[in-house]
């Protein structure tokens, strides 16, 4: 193998097998059945997070709270805390009056589920020699027993197994597609930079590994489709729930495999634009062959398929159907959250306590005035009588002070004495395949506006990283929103689950439309002089910065002392919404 291959372009084609549909090139023989184990995980790992723009109006944050602690902490509960400090410019007009707690929680859209189990290739394909529980083997046993008019596995459990298969396959496949895309990009960049034979071999090896991986995925799908055909033979009247669910899973997995093929094809196309790399041609042909088979199979099964020529209604139905299938499949891992909004209770309790203090003041003052008046027979107060002007003025002043005590007390009690009461208290409920429901844990949420002087010192220090030159004036540093979420998990509940569950997957979306109302137009015309002194008009972008500091903590005896880590994010926004995300180092 010499570097001259890159210039000559005579890349040897992969072997083609007539047994594969549509002449799909196959990988080296025997490799598709090779047993591959999942990479071991540290179940005591810290919170994993990711932040992305979901759309122009929503920021999406994802947190993974590890479920399984280390063995010597096996009987301990887990406690995690996520805090977010949101800093915004004064132009947005955000304050406790314009943006109350009810509005903030209305802009939050939470979704919580279990992280999909990581299954090996052997578990996904139903290899008899593979270790661990396999959805394919469970479903195959169910179908065999159904054909023999005996069932030892409940139908509900089989439906859950089918959905778990889809979730696990999607995670297994897309993670490895992303990993191999990065590996190919890295190898090609190194090849173009160094142009040596070892670099050329690295590219060829990455392409071969990807081709073999695709063959393994389609081997899994062939096994699944044989199960589906078997279920169809049993389902003579077309009313069998298991057969219908297997078809739903097959359609969903077909779409996800299509997504991975698109990702790989885009990666290769981008690399080939820079410079023609003949060593990528074989993988491109394999991707094209699998794409042709995908089209043939989708048309045969009446699955969705769209092209540039598709009309708007067809595209709309395709997108909608994919969304429905995704929700149906992933519901097996959804957690039920029962919310008890407590900020109304906070308001009422604070108001009642403040009203009680104010009433005590008013009654005490009135009693003192009357006692004082009756104790001095010759005083003007007594001579004027109980209904005179002096008594009235004194009582009015008492009631004025009572109202002020009531207003100030309401704010004080809510911000200090009642701070330990969460705004929302949620129970996390888990329902297993047998229909049993358990309380997996709880979530408590707190939100308040914080003055810059009251920020923790660590947050003030990180805040300075957003403005290293110190250009912002003190007037620009208004109040910040402090959001805190406390998560308690009982991992022992899931120890009896049929698959190892790694984490609770918490997806939180924040709608920022409330921050956009008072912003200027995203573009405005400005006249300037060019280098020749001529007057030119330019369209200048108008953007604003919404700064976010995240703090993640593990609390309690499970991990020993509290551990914390921080993340600083800048959201660049304009009148139309989120523009981009920048990570602030420091």
C-alpha positions, 0 to 999 in steps of 0.5 A: 500500500503506497501513497501513490494510490491517493494520486492515481485514484485506483482504489480497490472496490469492496467485494460485492455479494449477490446475497445482499439486496440491491448489490450492497457491498459487504464487509469482510466475511464473518465480521458481522457476527463478531461480539462487541461489548459496550465500553464500561461506564463509571456509574459514580460519574458526575452530571453530564450536560449539553446545551443547544438551540432547539429553535429560535425561541427555545434554549434546550438543556439536557442533564443526565443524573447517574442512577447507579452508584458505586457498590459500597454506596449501593443502598444510599439515595442520590441527590443532585442539584442544578443551579442556573444564574441568568443575566440579562441587559436592562433593555429587556425590562425583566424584573419581578413585576414584569416577569413573575414566577408564574410566567417563568415556570410557564416558559419552562418545558420539562421532559424527564425519562430514563436513559436508554440501556446500552445493549451489545451487538449480540443482545441486539441481534439475539445471539444465543451466545451473548450475555445479558437479556435480549429483546429479540430473544424474548420476542422470538420466544413469545412468538414461538409459544404463541404458535404453539398456543401457550404463552409464558410471557405477558403481551404487555412485556413483549410490547415494552421489549420491542420499544426498548429494542428501538431505543437501544438500537437508535442509541447504539447506531447513532453514537457509533455513526457520530464516532466514525464520522469524527474518526474519518474526518480526523484521518482525512485531515491528517492525510491532507496535512502530512501525506504519508502512507501511514495516514493513507492506511488510517483513512482506509482502516476508518472506511473499512471499519465504517463499512463493516459497522453498517453491515452489522446494523443491517444484519440486526435489521434483517433479524428484526424483520424476520421476527416481524414476518413471523408475527405476521404469519401468526396474525391472520386477522391483522388485529394482533398488538405485537405484530402491529408494534413490531411494524411500528418499531421497524418503521421507526428504526428505518427512519433512524438508520436513514438519518445515520446514512445521511450523516455519513454521506454528508461527512464524505461529501464535505471531505471530497469537496476539499480534495478528491480522496479515492479511498473514500469512494468505496464507502460512498458506493456502500452508502449509495447502495444502502440508500437504494435499498432503503428507498426500495424497502420503504416504498414496499412497506409504505413507509414515508419517503420524501425528496426535493420534488415532494409537495408540502403536504407530503413533507408535512405528513412525513415529519408529523408521522416521524414525531408520532412514532418517536413518542410512541417508541420512547414512551417506554422510558418516560417517567411520570412527573406529578407536579404540585405548584407551591409558589401560590401557597408561598404567596398566600402564606406570606400574605397571611403571616404579614396580614397577621403581623399588621393586624396585631400592630393595628389592634395593639396601637388602637388599644394603647391609644384608648388606654392612654386617653382613658388614663388621663381624665383632664387630657385633650384626648379625653375631653374631645371624646372617642370620636374626635379628630385626634383619635381619628388621626391616630387611628388612621396613622396606625392603619397606614402603618399597618398597610405598609407592614403588610406589604413589606412583610409579605415580601420579606416572608416570601424572600426569607422565612419561606425560601425553604419552601419550593416553588414546585414539588414533583414526584417522579413515578416509574411504571414497569412493564408489569404495570407496577408504579413506584416513586423513583424520586422527587424534584424541588424547584426554586426561583428568585431574583438576586441583586448583584451584591447578593450573588455568591462570590464564585458566581461573581468571579465567573461573571467577570469572564463575560466582560474581561475588559471591564467595559460594562458599567455597574448600571448594566449589572441588574438583578439576575434570575436564580433558578435551582433544581434539587433532584433526589433519586432512589436508585434501588427501585430500578435494581430489579429492572430487566436492563441496566439503566444508567441515568435519568435524562432530564430535558429542559427547554426555556422559551425566551420570547419574554426577553425579546419584546423590548429589543430593537430590530435585528438590522438597521441601516448605517452610513459610513465612509469607505477607504476611499472616503465615499459614503456607503450604507451598510446593514448592521446587526443588532444583537444582545447577550443573555449570559448563563452560569450553570452550577452542577452539584452532587450532594450527600453521603453518596459522594462524600463532600459536595462536588460542584462544577461550573459552566458559562454560556453566552446566548447571542440573541436578536429581536427574532430570537436565539442567534447562536451559543458561545461557551465562555472559558475561564 
